[in-house]
């Protein structure tokens, strides 16, 4: 096995999953404000969508991070991002600096979707829980 593959897969999974695991943990500690934001974007009941978001971000994020059925974890995160990106980063509804910030976040999510597509199509790769189990 090439050294870059051996190191690249787990580091790539770490980089790709970090934002989801971190966001899921932050959501746990900011339940009230997160539920308010979810409700403000038209998702009701907000608490239900909050719980789903935390479970997806932590569960699928850890799946990708650890390389345990990472293809499925990446697919779940991919679908999640496709649903939430145009709702929460609707840059076309903003002006000025806020439009630029939302546009950057929108296209950042598109880039993350690209990484998730790679993991969803290729699986966990070497140095993963799937290889151990």
Secondary structure by P-SEA (a helix, b strand, c coil): ccaaaaaaaaaaaaaaaaaaaaaaaaaaaaaaaaaaaaaaacccaaaaaaaaaaaaaaaaaaaaaaccaaaaaaaaaaaaaaacccccccccccccaaaaaaaaaaaaaaaaaaaaaaaaacccccccccccc
